[in-house]
Amino acid sequence: MNCEMSETRMRILQLLKMRAGMTVGQLTDALHISQMGVRQHLAILESEGLVEHYQEKQGRGRPPYVYRLTDEANSLFPTTYANFAVGLMNEVAKFNGPGFINKVFRERMKSQLKAYQLRLKGKMLPERVKELACIRDEEGYMARFHEEEDGYVLIEHNCPIAVIAQEYPHVCEIELALFRQSLDAKIVREEHLMQGSHRCCYRIPKNSEE
């Protein structure tokens, strides 16, 4: 992100990225600053074209304003040169066919699997899920992990390879297989960025070791 942007405004962008949309009140609670301060930061971000707002329909009373990121703001988050990668893969596919790209993805997954398993080795399932979240966060996916009564939840708020996944959706299924093999457990994707959600969400039932 822009190194000249204030820490508070960077935090606002991160919160809006992770939660899809927030009110001034919600941002105030999360940031522990005054509503006036939040509004001032939002005004600056709107003037820069990074944030927009809309009124959320509800029952009685005046509907609150909800703030969310613009497409321009989403470009601030890690993309790992995805546009260049897609262009390169398209050129490769011209000579070798689209099946060759999927083969490359599978080979890449094998390399990732070895690296992931090295870090997960010897850990119980909760620790494996937590460590996987750390790995994915380091890779730019803004990953978080938490435990619920019936299982563990892994959430990715950003996708550095979104442009690639749009062009080659099979990469998402290979990624899901990577998670299952890394955790050695059952895992279900409940939300998917490529299907209109603002995040990817995975659930791992307790006692689900395969």
C-alpha positions as CSV (number, residue, x, y, z in Angstrom):
1,M,0.0,0.0,0.0
2,N,0.9,3.6,-0.4
3,C,3.6,4.3,2.2
4,E,2.5,8.0,2.4
5,M,-1.0,7.0,3.5
6,S,-1.7,7.4,7.3
7,E,-1.7,4.2,9.4
8,T,-5.3,4.8,10.4
9,R,-6.5,5.1,6.8
10,M,-4.5,2.0,5.9
11,R,-6.3,0.2,8.7
12,I,-9.7,1.4,7.5
13,L,-8.9,-0.1,4.0
14,Q,-7.9,-3.4,5.6
15,L,-11.0,-3.6,7.7
16,L,-13.3,-2.8,4.7
17,K,-11.4,-5.4,2.7
18,M,-11.9,-8.0,5.4
19,R,-15.6,-7.2,6.2
20,A,-16.9,-6.1,2.8
21,G,-18.6,-3.1,4.2
22,M,-18.9,-1.3,7.6
23,T,-20.7,1.7,9.1
24,V,-19.1,4.6,10.8
25,G,-20.1,3.1,14.2
26,Q,-18.5,-0.2,13.4
27,L,-15.3,1.4,12.3
28,T,-15.3,3.6,15.4
29,D,-15.6,0.5,17.6
30,A,-12.8,-1.3,15.7
31,L,-10.4,1.6,15.6
32,H,-11.1,3.0,19.0
33,I,-11.2,6.6,17.7
34,S,-14.0,9.1,17.6
35,Q,-16.8,9.1,15.0
36,M,-15.6,12.5,13.8
37,G,-12.1,11.1,13.3
38,V,-13.5,8.2,11.3
39,R,-15.6,10.4,9.1
40,Q,-12.6,12.7,8.4
41,H,-10.5,9.7,7.3
42,L,-13.4,8.3,5.2
43,A,-13.9,11.7,3.5
44,I,-10.2,11.7,2.4
45,L,-10.5,8.1,1.2
46,E,-13.6,8.9,-0.8
47,S,-11.9,12.0,-2.3
48,E,-9.1,9.7,-3.4
49,G,-11.5,7.3,-5.0
50,L,-10.7,4.4,-2.7
51,V,-14.0,4.2,-0.7
52,E,-17.6,4.6,-1.6
53,H,-20.8,4.5,0.5
54,Y,-24.4,3.4,0.1
55,Q,-27.5,3.3,2.3
56,E,-28.4,-0.1,3.7
57,K,-32.1,-0.8,3.6
58,Q,-33.6,-1.9,6.9
59,G,-36.8,-1.7,8.9
60,R,-37.7,1.5,10.7
61,G,-35.6,4.6,11.0
62,R,-33.1,6.2,8.7
63,P,-30.9,3.6,6.9
64,P,-27.2,3.8,7.9
65,Y,-24.5,4.5,5.4
66,V,-22.3,1.5,4.7
67,Y,-18.7,2.1,3.4
68,R,-16.9,-0.3,1.1
69,L,-13.8,-0.4,-1.1
70,T,-13.9,0.7,-4.7
71,D,-12.3,-1.4,-7.5
72,E,-9.4,1.0,-7.4
73,A,-8.8,0.3,-3.7
74,N,-8.9,-3.4,-4.3
75,S,-5.9,-3.0,-6.6
76,L,-3.8,-1.8,-3.6
77,F,-3.8,-5.3,-2.2
78,P,-1.3,-8.0,-3.2
79,T,-1.8,-9.4,-6.7
80,T,1.7,-10.8,-7.3
81,Y,1.8,-9.6,-10.9
82,A,-1.2,-11.7,-11.8
83,N,-1.9,-9.8,-15.1
84,F,1.5,-10.5,-16.3
85,A,1.2,-14.1,-15.3
86,V,-2.1,-14.5,-17.1
87,G,-0.7,-13.0,-20.3
88,L,2.3,-15.3,-20.1
89,M,0.1,-18.4,-19.5
90,N,-2.1,-17.5,-22.5
91,E,1.0,-17.4,-24.7
92,V,2.2,-20.8,-23.4
93,A,-1.3,-22.3,-23.9
94,K,-1.2,-21.2,-27.6
95,F,1.7,-23.6,-28.2
96,N,0.9,-26.4,-25.7
97,G,-2.9,-26.3,-25.2
98,P,-5.0,-25.3,-22.2
99,G,-4.4,-28.7,-20.6
100,F,-0.7,-27.9,-20.2
101,I,-1.5,-25.0,-17.9
102,N,-3.5,-27.3,-15.6
103,K,-0.5,-29.6,-15.6
104,V,1.7,-26.7,-14.5
105,F,-0.8,-25.8,-11.7
106,R,-0.7,-29.4,-10.5
107,E,3.1,-29.5,-10.5
108,R,3.2,-26.2,-8.6
109,M,0.7,-27.7,-6.0
110,K,3.1,-30.6,-5.4
111,S,5.9,-28.1,-4.6
112,Q,3.6,-26.1,-2.3
113,L,2.4,-29.3,-0.6
114,K,5.9,-30.3,0.4
115,A,6.6,-26.9,1.8
116,Y,3.2,-26.8,3.7
117,Q,3.6,-30.3,5.1
118,L,7.0,-29.4,6.4
119,R,5.5,-26.7,8.5
120,L,2.5,-28.7,9.6
121,K,4.3,-31.9,10.5
122,G,3.8,-33.2,14.0
123,K,0.9,-30.8,14.8
124,M,-2.6,-31.7,15.8
125,L,-5.5,-30.6,13.6
126,P,-6.2,-27.2,15.3
127,E,-2.6,-26.3,15.1
128,R,-2.4,-27.4,11.5
129,V,-5.3,-25.2,10.5
130,K,-3.7,-22.3,12.5
131,E,-0.4,-22.8,10.8
132,L,-2.0,-23.0,7.4
133,A,-3.7,-19.7,8.0
134,C,-0.3,-18.2,8.9
135,I,1.3,-19.6,5.7
136,R,-1.5,-18.2,3.5
137,D,-1.4,-14.8,5.3
138,E,2.3,-14.7,4.5
139,E,1.5,-15.3,0.9
140,G,-0.8,-12.3,0.7
141,Y,-4.2,-13.9,1.2
142,M,-5.1,-12.0,4.4
143,A,-5.9,-15.3,6.0
144,R,-7.5,-15.7,9.4
145,F,-8.4,-18.7,11.5
146,H,-10.9,-19.3,14.3
147,E,-12.5,-22.2,16.1
148,E,-16.2,-22.8,16.4
149,E,-18.2,-25.4,18.3
150,D,-18.4,-27.9,15.4
151,G,-15.2,-27.2,13.6
152,Y,-12.4,-24.8,12.5
153,V,-12.8,-22.0,10.0
154,L,-10.2,-20.6,7.6
155,I,-11.0,-17.3,5.9
156,E,-9.0,-15.6,3.1
157,H,-10.0,-12.0,2.6
158,N,-7.7,-11.4,-0.4
159,C,-6.7,-13.4,-3.4
160,P,-3.4,-12.5,-5.0
161,I,-4.2,-14.8,-8.0
162,A,-7.7,-13.6,-8.6
163,V,-7.0,-12.5,-12.1
164,I,-5.5,-15.9,-12.8
165,A,-8.4,-17.8,-11.2
166,Q,-10.9,-15.8,-13.4
167,E,-9.0,-17.0,-16.5
168,Y,-8.2,-20.5,-15.3
169,P,-10.8,-21.4,-12.6
170,H,-9.4,-24.9,-12.3
171,V,-6.6,-23.4,-10.1
172,C,-9.2,-23.0,-7.3
173,E,-10.0,-26.7,-7.3
174,I,-6.3,-27.5,-7.2
175,E,-5.9,-25.1,-4.3
176,L,-8.7,-26.8,-2.4
177,A,-7.0,-30.2,-3.0
178,L,-3.8,-28.6,-1.6
179,F,-5.6,-27.7,1.6
180,R,-7.1,-31.1,2.0
181,Q,-3.8,-32.9,1.5
182,S,-1.9,-30.4,3.7
183,L,-4.3,-30.7,6.6
184,D,-4.9,-34.4,6.0
185,A,-8.5,-33.7,6.8
186,K,-11.9,-33.0,5.2
187,I,-12.5,-29.4,4.2
188,V,-15.5,-27.7,2.6
189,R,-15.4,-24.4,0.8
190,E,-18.5,-22.5,2.0
191,E,-17.8,-19.1,0.3
192,H,-15.8,-18.3,-2.8
193,L,-14.5,-15.0,-4.2
194,M,-14.9,-16.3,-7.8
195,Q,-18.6,-16.9,-7.1
196,G,-19.4,-13.4,-5.9
197,S,-18.5,-13.5,-2.2
198,H,-16.1,-11.0,-0.7
199,R,-13.9,-13.7,0.6
200,C,-13.1,-17.5,0.5
201,C,-14.2,-19.4,3.6
202,Y,-13.3,-23.0,4.4
203,R,-14.7,-25.2,7.2
204,I,-12.9,-28.1,8.7
205,P,-15.1,-30.3,10.9
206,K,-13.5,-31.4,14.2
207,N,-12.3,-35.0,14.2
208,S,-12.2,-34.9,10.4
209,E,-8.7,-36.3,9.8
210,E,-8.9,-38.4,6.7
